[in-house]
Amino acid sequence: MFGDSLSAAYGIARSSGWVALLEERLRRESPDYRVVNASVAGETSAQGRARLGAALERTRPAIVILELGANDGLRGLPLAQMQANLAAIIERSRASGARVLLVGMKLPPNYGPDYTSGFQQAFAELAKRYKLAFVPFLLEGFADKPDYFQADTIHPSAEAQPLIAARVWEELRPLLR
């Protein structure tokens, strides 16, 4: 798992996070796999790209679940650079022998229609270009429900984590061998 605070269980017990829930499910249904959560809260795609090599060497993953880019968007960073960073992470992960599951994100409308649609499209374009398993929007089905978020209104609550784990599982399961 290579992501940001959304995958690092920010603000909740790590054992309640969707990555930990996914790990529990893998233990039951595909015990040959283990999960290494290499997510870092606050990380941008550039920061992830910079530390990817060491993470791949240390863990030698069969599958990389890539959930980065949200912090690029929240900071209004150039979308072309975010897309290039994610493409480099995908290519390097594949070169190491890993299959990649890309997890997309959406931004709130206050970033303007061009930026928000371009942000969302960047993930879709990468998924299509690299023929990736793809979760278009990590928070699908509850993003508009305040009860599923912490007080900061950005990070999902513990109650939302099983929904996220189920969404990711749908796309991860076909990658398991």
C-alpha positions in Angstrom: 0.0 0.0 0.0 1.6 3.2 -1.2 -0.6 6.2 -0.3 -1.2 9.3 1.9 -3.2 10.0 5.0 -6.3 8.4 3.5 -4.5 5.1 3.6 -2.4 5.8 6.7 -5.5 5.8 9.0 -5.0 9.4 9.9 -6.9 10.4 13.0 -8.2 6.9 13.8 -6.6 3.7 15.2 -4.4 2.1 12.5 -6.2 -1.2 13.2 -9.5 0.5 12.2 -8.2 1.8 8.9 -9.3 0.4 5.5 -5.8 -1.0 4.8 -5.8 -3.0 8.1 -9.4 -4.2 7.2 -8.2 -5.2 3.8 -5.3 -7.1 5.4 -7.7 -9.0 7.6 -9.7 -10.0 4.5 -6.6 -11.1 2.7 -5.6 -13.3 5.6 -9.0 -15.0 5.4 -9.4 -15.3 1.6 -5.8 -15.2 0.2 -3.4 -16.0 3.0 -0.4 -16.1 0.7 -0.4 -12.3 0.7 0.6 -9.9 3.4 0.1 -6.2 3.5 2.8 -3.6 4.0 1.3 -0.2 4.5 3.9 2.3 3.3 1.5 5.2 3.3 2.7 8.6 4.6 0.2 11.3 5.8 0.6 14.5 3.8 2.6 13.0 1.0 2.4 14.4 -2.5 3.1 12.3 -5.7 6.6 13.8 -6.0 7.4 12.8 -2.4 6.1 9.3 -3.1 8.1 9.1 -6.3 11.2 10.0 -4.4 10.9 7.2 -1.8 9.4 4.5 -4.1 12.7 2.8 -4.9 13.6 2.1 -1.3 10.1 0.9 -0.6 10.1 -1.5 -3.5 13.5 -2.9 -2.5 12.5 -3.3 1.1 9.1 -5.0 0.4 9.4 -6.6 -3.0 5.6 -6.4 -3.6 3.6 -8.6 -5.9 0.9 -5.8 -6.0 1.2 -2.1 -5.4 -2.0 -0.3 -4.5 -1.2 3.3 -5.4 -3.3 6.0 -3.7 -1.5 9.3 -4.1 -2.4 12.6 -5.6 -5.0 14.0 -3.2 -2.4 16.3 -1.6 -1.2 17.5 -5.0 -4.8 18.5 -5.7 -5.5 20.1 -2.3 -2.3 22.2 -2.8 -3.3 23.1 -6.4 -0.1 21.7 -7.8 0.3 21.3 -11.6 -1.8 18.3 -12.8 0.7 17.4 -15.5 3.4 17.0 -12.9 1.2 14.9 -10.7 0.3 12.7 -13.6 4.0 12.3 -14.6 4.9 11.4 -11.0 2.1 8.8 -10.8 3.2 7.4 -14.2 6.8 7.1 -13.0 5.5 5.2 -9.9 3.4 2.9 -12.0 6.3 2.2 -14.4 8.9 1.6 -11.7 6.4 -0.6 -9.7 5.8 -2.7 -12.9 9.5 -2.9 -13.6 10.0 -4.4 -10.2 7.5 -7.1 -11.1 4.5 -5.7 -9.3 1.0 -5.4 -10.6 -0.6 -2.0 -9.9 -4.0 -1.0 -8.6 -4.6 2.7 -9.0 -6.9 4.5 -6.6 -8.3 7.8 -7.8 -9.7 10.8 -5.9 -12.0 13.8 -6.6 -11.6 17.3 -5.4 -14.3 19.7 -4.0 -15.8 22.1 -6.5 -14.1 25.1 -5.0 -11.0 24.4 -7.0 -12.9 25.3 -10.2 -14.3 23.1 -12.9 -11.2 23.0 -15.1 -8.9 21.9 -12.3 -11.3 19.5 -10.7 -12.2 17.7 -13.9 -8.5 17.6 -15.0 -7.6 16.2 -11.7 -10.1 13.4 -11.9 -9.3 12.8 -15.6 -5.6 12.4 -14.8 -6.3 9.2 -12.9 -8.6 7.8 -15.6 -6.0 8.5 -18.3 -3.3 6.7 -16.3 -5.6 3.7 -15.7 -6.4 3.5 -19.4 -2.9 4.1 -20.7 -1.4 1.4 -18.4 -4.5 -0.9 -18.5 -4.6 -0.9 -14.7 -7.1 -2.2 -12.2 -8.7 1.1 -11.1 -10.9 2.5 -8.3 -12.0 5.8 -9.8 -13.0 7.4 -6.4 -11.9 6.1 -3.1 -14.8 7.8 -1.2 -17.5 6.8 -3.7 -20.9 6.3 -2.0 -20.3 8.4 1.1 -18.3 11.5 0.1 -21.4 13.7 0.6 -22.3 12.3 4.0 -20.7 14.3 6.8 -21.2 11.5 9.4 -18.6 9.5 7.6 -15.9 12.1 8.1 -13.8 13.3 11.0 -14.1 16.8 12.3 -11.7 18.1 9.7 -14.2 17.1 7.0 -11.4 15.6 4.9 -10.4 12.3 6.5 -12.9 9.5 6.7 -14.0 8.3 10.1 -13.6 4.8 11.4 -17.2 4.1 10.3 -16.3 4.8 6.7 -13.3 2.5 6.6 -15.2 -0.8 5.9 -16.8 0.9 2.9 -13.4 1.9 1.5 -12.0 -1.6 2.1 -14.9 -3.2 0.3 -14.5 -0.8 -2.7 -10.8 -1.5 -3.0 -11.3 -5.2 -2.6 -13.6 -5.3 -5.6 -10.6 -4.3 -7.8 -7.9 -6.0 -5.9 -9.4 -9.4 -5.8 -8.9 -10.1 -9.6 -5.2 -9.3 -9.2 -4.7 -12.0 -6.6 -3.1 -15.2 -8.0 
